[in-house]
Amino acid sequence: MTRPGAVLENYYRELVGFLAARLGNRQVAEDVAHDAYVRVLERSGDTEITHPRAFLYRTALNLVIDGHRRSVLRQAEPLEVLDADERFFNPAPQQALDQGQRLDLMRQALEELPQPCRDSFLLRKLEGLSHQEIAERLAISRSLVEKHIVNAMKHCRVRMHQWENQ
């Protein structure tokens, strides 16, 4: 059976290049590639991925299509309707608690990572820096930044899954 984590590692740069050409923005392409990776990791079932490259590309393209659809819907929605809809501002108490607990667990998972791995992930996800900007800031190669981010995502996903199933 193909290991899901190996899929993105093998095709990451190729996928980002493909998406950047389609989207016209490398940073957005990197985000979509990361999201596609998470989807592949979250994939349930024992069905083997017979064509991992095609599966990854289809997942990424579906994310692009979904993002475009959401963008079109948001543009069509009058602002007054969004302002008046309380569900955008006040999550249910149990939902807020679950989100808070999940955030604490995510922090704990990140603390388990080596510093460069954690820094690469946080600079990308919280500060929105590109892989090149992170590489320059941390004085490491762009390739190493990509590996750190993928490893951080894998680690957090595995740990969150472990904790949720306890």
C-alpha positions in Angstrom: 0.0 0.0 0.0 1.3 3.5 -0.9 2.1 5.5 2.2 0.1 8.8 1.9 3.0 10.9 3.3 5.3 9.7 0.6 3.0 11.0 -2.1 3.5 14.7 -1.5 7.2 14.2 -0.7 7.7 12.7 -4.1 5.7 15.2 -6.1 5.7 18.3 -4.0 7.8 20.7 -6.1 6.2 19.4 -9.3 2.7 20.0 -7.9 3.5 23.5 -6.6 4.9 24.4 -10.0 1.8 23.1 -11.7 -0.5 24.9 -9.3 1.5 28.2 -9.5 1.2 28.2 -13.3 -2.6 27.7 -13.0 -3.1 30.1 -10.1 -0.5 32.8 -10.9 0.7 32.9 -7.3 3.4 30.6 -5.9 2.4 31.2 -2.3 -1.2 30.3 -2.9 0.0 27.2 -4.8 2.1 26.2 -1.8 -0.9 26.6 0.5 -3.1 24.4 -1.8 -0.3 21.8 -2.0 -0.2 21.7 1.8 -4.0 21.4 2.0 -3.9 18.6 -0.5 -1.3 16.8 1.5 -3.5 17.1 4.6 -6.5 15.7 2.7 -4.4 12.8 1.6 -3.3 12.1 5.2 -6.9 12.4 6.4 -8.1 10.0 3.8 -9.8 7.1 5.4 -10.3 3.6 4.2 -8.0 0.8 3.3 -8.3 1.2 -0.5 -4.8 1.4 -2.0 -3.9 4.5 -4.0 -3.0 3.0 -7.3 -1.9 6.2 -9.0 -0.6 8.5 -6.2 0.5 11.3 -8.5 -2.9 11.5 -10.2 -4.7 11.2 -6.8 -2.7 14.1 -5.4 -3.2 16.3 -8.4 -6.9 15.6 -8.4 -7.1 16.4 -4.7 -5.3 19.7 -5.3 -7.4 20.6 -8.3 -10.6 19.9 -6.3 -9.3 22.2 -3.6 -8.8 25.0 -6.2 -12.3 24.5 -7.6 -13.8 24.5 -4.1 -11.9 27.7 -3.2 -13.1 29.3 -6.4 -16.7 28.4 -5.7 -16.5 29.7 -2.2 -15.0 33.0 -3.5 -17.8 33.4 -6.0 -20.5 32.7 -3.3 -18.9 35.2 -0.9 -18.8 37.9 -3.6 -22.5 37.3 -4.3 -23.6 37.5 -0.6 -24.6 41.0 0.5 -22.5 42.2 3.4 -25.5 43.0 5.5 -26.5 39.4 5.5 -23.1 38.3 6.7 -23.1 40.9 9.4 -26.5 39.9 10.7 -25.7 36.2 10.8 -24.6 35.4 14.3 -23.1 32.0 13.5 -20.1 33.8 12.0 -19.4 35.4 15.4 -20.6 33.1 18.2 -19.7 29.4 18.1 -21.8 27.1 20.3 -20.2 26.8 23.7 -19.3 23.1 23.2 -17.8 24.0 19.8 -15.7 26.7 21.3 -14.5 24.4 24.0 -13.5 21.8 21.4 -11.7 24.3 19.4 -9.8 25.6 22.4 -8.9 22.0 23.4 -7.8 21.3 19.8 -5.7 24.4 19.8 -4.0 23.4 23.1 -3.3 20.0 21.7 -1.9 21.5 18.5 0.4 23.7 20.6 1.6 20.6 22.5 2.2 18.8 19.2 4.2 21.7 17.9 6.3 21.9 21.1 7.4 18.3 20.5 9.0 19.3 17.2 12.7 20.4 16.8 13.0 24.2 16.8 13.8 24.6 13.0 10.9 22.4 12.1 8.5 24.3 14.4 9.8 27.7 13.2 9.4 26.8 9.6 5.8 25.7 10.1 4.8 28.7 12.2 6.5 31.2 9.9 4.5 29.7 7.0 1.2 29.2 8.6 1.0 32.1 11.0 3.1 34.8 9.3 2.4 33.7 5.7 6.0 33.8 4.7 7.0 32.1 1.4 9.3 29.1 1.6 12.1 31.3 0.2 11.5 34.0 2.8 11.6 31.4 5.6 14.8 29.9 4.1 16.5 33.3 4.2 15.2 34.1 7.7 16.4 30.8 9.1 19.5 30.6 7.0 18.6 27.1 5.6 17.8 25.8 2.2 14.4 26.2 0.6 14.3 22.4 0.2 14.9 22.0 4.0 12.1 24.5 4.7 9.7 22.4 2.6 10.8 19.2 4.4 10.3 20.9 7.8 6.8 22.1 6.9 5.8 18.7 5.6 7.2 16.9 8.6 5.5 19.3 11.0 2.2 18.7 9.3 2.7 15.0 9.5 3.6 15.1 13.1 0.7 17.3 14.1 -1.8 15.2 12.2 -0.5 12.0 13.7 -0.5 13.4 17.3 -3.9 15.0 16.9 -5.3 11.7 15.7 -3.7 9.9 18.6 -5.1 12.3 21.2 -8.6 12.4 19.6 -8.8 8.6 19.7 -7.8 8.3 23.4 
